[in-house]
Amino acid sequence: MPDTPTPASLHKNPGHAPNPGAAPSTPKPGPTGAGGGDGGRPVGERGRTALAVGVVEKIAGMAAREVSGIHALGSGLSRTFGAMRDRVPGGKSSIGRGIKAEVGEKQTAIDIALVVEYGVVIPELAHQVRENIIDAVERMTGLEVVEVNIAVNDVHLPDEADVEEEEEQALSPGQRPRLR
């Protein structure tokens, strides 16, 4: 049985012909113009880059927050738990709160939950958020964003107290509860 070269042995000996009797191949210049032992493969074909779901969620969260008219990300319940989690030392960052992403090798899909300010035209806001998220994620990760699904869970009224403010007041140490 003839020796079958492994990818590592081909890398070390690029002139080795995998088929007996075949002419040795000459390495093609790489992106830097050097022949080397890269077999002429472009840099992008010499390994994988894996992105964690949290990376895409944080990028999408930052991009969404750049759009004016958004009061908060996430549902009321997730914001309440997030406000408590933010107080725990070493707790998870709230930047990706309200965002869920599915990440593949070349594509991603993103779901985002929003609370909008009263008076904002929601379809226009959704278009701006979607556009901003797609631009940021594709530019920073190289992934194709196949969809951004937006769920508007609430409208924040100007005279309404914020969930985070209520939690902060309720959880502040050394303070008495306010009487209403």
N, C-alpha and C positions, 0 to 999 in steps of 0.2 A: 504494500500500500504506500503510495507516494506521500511525502510530507505535505500537509496542507498548511499554508502559511496562515498565521493568525493576524488580526489587524495590528497588533503590537509589533510583530516581526516585520510586517510590511512597512510600518512606520520607521523602524530601525534600519531596514534595508530596502529603500524604495526601488532599487533596480532589480529586485528579486522577481522573477516571472512566476505567477501562480500556476500556469500551465506548462508542463514540460515541453520544450521545443519552441515555445513562443519567444519572440524577441523581447529583451528587457525594455521596460518603459522608461522614458526619461521624465523626470519630474518637471511639472509646469511651474512657471513662476507664480508665487503667491501674491497677495495684495501688496506686499512690500517690495516685490520684484525679486526676492531671493528665492532660489530653488529649494533649499533646505529639505527637510524630511516631511513636509506637510502634504505631499502628494498633490499639490496644486489646489487643495480644497480651500474655499473661502473661509475666512475666520468664523463666520456665522454657522458653519457646518462642523465646527470642532468642539462641540459641547452643547449643553442645554442650559437654559436659564429658567428656573422654576420660581414663580411668584406666589407668595402666600396670599390667601384670601384676604387677610387683614390689610395687606398692602393696597390692594385694589379698593377696599372699603374706605381706607383713610384718604386716598387720593380723591375718590368720589365725594366723600364728606367735605373735604376742603373745597373742592370745586363747587359743590352745591351751596356752601355757606357764602361764597363770593357773590351770589345773586341776591340783589336786594328784594325784599318782600317776603323772605323766609323768616319766620319767627324762631322755629326750632326744628330739629330733625328727630324723628321717632314718634311713637305713640305716647300718650300720657303715661301709661304704665312703664314703658321702657325708659322714659325720661325720669320718672320717680326713682326707679331702681338705679339708673345711671347717676343721679344726683347723690344717692347714698354711696354707690361704689366709688365715686370720685373722691369721697372723704377718706376712704381706706388707703393708708400708705401703701404704695406699690400697686395700687389698683389699676385696672385697664383704662386706657385713655378713652374719652368719650367722643373723639373725632369721628369714629365710624359708627356711632350710635344711630339707629334708624336705617342702616344700610346693610343689605345682604347681597353678596356677590357669589356667583358661580364662576370659577376660573378653570379654563382648560389650557392646553398648550399654546393655542393661537387665538382663542376667543374668550370673551367674558360676557356675562349677562348680569345686570345690576337691578335690584329692587330698592326703592327708597321711599320712606314714609316721611311726610312733611306736615308741619303746622305753619300755615301762612298768615300773614298780617291781614287784618280786615281792610277791604278796599282794593286789594290786588286783583288784577284780572288773571284768574287761575290758569286758563289755557295758555296765555302768553308767558306766565311765570314757568309753567311746566315745560314749554318749548325752550326757554332760556336755560333752565336747570339741565334739561336733557342735553342740549348743545354743549354747555360748559363741561358737564361730566364726560361726555364722549371725547371732546377735544383734549381734556386733561389726561384721561386714562390712556387713550391711544398714543398721545405724545410721550408720556412718561414711561409706559410699560411696553409699547409696541404691540399690544394685544388689540384685536379687532373687537369693538364693542358692538355686539349684535342687537342688544336691546337695553333700554333703560325704562323700567316700569315705575311710574310715580303714583303713590297713594297719598292723597291729601286727607289727613285724618282729623284736622280741626282747623278752625279759624280763630286766631287770637284777637280778641277785642281790646281796644285801647284801655279800657278801665278794668280789665281782668288781671288778677294777680298771676304771676308765672308759677308753674309747678316747682321749678328749681328754687324760686324765692321762698315759696311756702315751706319746702323741705329744709331750706337753710335756716329759716326762722324756727322751725320745729326742732331741729337738731343742734342748734348752736348751744355749746356748753355754757353753763353759768347764767343763763337767761331764764327769766320767768315767762311762761306762756302769755301771749297777749289776750286780753279780755275783749270780747266783741259784744 
